[in-house]
Structures are given as structure tokens and as C-alpha cells.
Amino acid sequence: MVSSSHEAMHRIFQKDPGVFGRTFRTLGLSFPEPVGVALMPTDLTETEPLERRVDTLLHMETADGGGYLLAVESQSTKSAHKPPSWCYYASYLHAKYRLPVELVVTCQDEATARWASGPFKVGLDPWPLITMRPLVLGPHNVPVVATEEEVARDVPLAVFSAITHAKSPDIADILERLAAGLKAVDDETATVFTEFTELGLGKFPAADIWRRMMTLPLSYFRSETSMRLRREGREEGLSEGRVQKAVEDVLRILERRGIEVSEPVRQRVEACRDLGQLDAWFDRALVVSTAEELFEGEPAGPTAP
């Protein structure tokens, strides 16, 4: 029950809303001068359920036995409605669990990521009641995994990095490194993270590139064929048998992906004796939509030895 002294103070503010601004001006804070006041219900209990769900909530246990809560949200665009929800999440979780709370916001767009970094304020500028500053992970601060070895050392981080950089112009190369790096893990783990990657890429064009890559069995990215072309693809003087095998590899990828290979394309690939060129076509065969795209930017006709 509110005491009489508290009741009196509340009524002062109700009677003369200007006293709010005048009082705080004495403390050096300048708030906007109110021109009216409306008495609002003081009961903040919600009589109807209002569903509020954070994307992911984790209890991170620490060595001292305390721990903290980590709320994770994904944000694709700027939204004026999200910061108030984030403030609610943090306040509710802290009040319910009595643990420190951190909010991580993941973005695939740099402009959205910088917006999500805040700070967002609840209250008036001279003295914000709450200042919300989420931890943001996006293309501006998540590094690109540069090598297959880095993928193998930390597959989850590599997958997160690839998803974060889904809009990068270099996404095909990033995904190719990811696919090749999955050779270092067992098939079950690789399958799980393959699916995570597809889900994370969503409706971006990168998802189509990944799906086309994954029409090849994962074991193919582990195969000696793939490694041999990268290791020996530009060496000269290799036997005709190796050249023929490289030709077969390029055509096999296209066929396994269900891409129609016209007779002119087949003849041009079969006529090539340059392992370096076959290496380049091998890489392109993983992502092209048509067989003819293998030769984009190149002069017409077979490649001479």
C-alpha cells in the first residue's frame, strides 16, 4: 500500500506537471516542459497474454557458479519496434532469473548491423532511464574464414562466418572453402553443418550456390580428385592420363548436378590439354547454372596445350 507521503508526492506531479521539469532543472538537467497531463492506470499487470519470444536463450554457466544469460536475436532490417522489445527481454530476464543478461544481435547486412549496435534509450535525453547497447555480430566485424585449414579447425565458426557474409561478392569462394574444409570432420557432423549453412543462407542467392555445391556428395570434396587439381592443376608435363581424368572430372560435376552439357561444350572441354584451364573450369562447374557459363570471359574455341 502506498504511504501518505508517497501519495502526496504523486498528487503534486498530477496537479502541476511542470514541477517535474522545474525540479530537475535545479540538478542541471533540462527536460521538455509539459503542457498537459493525463492520469494513466498504475496497474502494469497484463490481463491478456502477450507472446514475447527471444530467438535463442542460453544459460552460460561460469566457474564461479554464477553464470549469465545470453539472448540471441537475428535481425535482417532496421525496425523501430525491436529496441523496445530488446529492453523488455533484458529487464524481464534479469528480474526473473536474477542473473546478468547480454543480448547478441546477428545481422547479414552491414547497415543493419551498425544500426543494431545502438545505443537505444528509454526515457528523455538528459537522463535516459535505460540505455540498451546490444552486442552485434555482422559483416563489419566477423572475419571471413580464409583457408580450408581454418574451416577444419573450427567448423561452427566457419559456418557462422559464411552465413554472416551471405551478401559478400566473394561468397562463392567462401562457400567452396567451407565445403572443402568439411573433409576434416565425420560425415554426421558435416551433414549437420551443411544443413545449418543452407538454413542460415535463407533466401539469398548464396543459398542456391550452396545447394548446387551440395548436389555433389560430400565425399567428393574430400576426394583426391579435388585435392589433386589444386595441387597439380597448373604443373606442366603431366601425363595424358591425368589430363583425360581432369576432363572427365569437369564433365562429371556438370552431369551430377543435372546441368545439360551440349555437344559444343563437351567437345571444347575434351579438346583442352591445359590442366590449369581445366582446374579453373572445375571450380566454375561447382557453381554455374549452365554449362556455357564455364567459358564466360574467355575466347571461343578449344584451349591449346
URRATA-V760721 format. One record per run of one state. SS is the DSSP state (H for helix, E for strand, C for the rest). FROM is the first residue (numbers start at 1). LEN is the number of residues. If there is no record, write none. Layout:
BEGIN
{{SS:FROM:LEN} {SS:FROM:LEN}}
END
This chain:
BEGIN
{{C:1:3} {H:4:12} {C:16:2} {H:18:8} {C:26:30} {E:56:5} {C:61:7} {E:68:7} {C:75:7} {H:82:16} {C:98:2} {E:100:7} {C:107:3} {H:110:7} {C:117:3} {E:120:5} {C:125:2} {E:127:6} {C:133:2} {E:135:3} {C:138:10} {H:148:6} {C:154:1} {H:155:10} {C:165:6} {H:171:14} {C:185:2} {H:187:15} {C:202:3} {H:205:9} {C:214:4} {H:218:5} {C:223:1} {H:224:9} {C:233:7} {H:240:17} {C:257:6} {H:263:9} {C:272:3} {H:275:11} {C:286:5} {H:291:5} {C:296:10}}
END
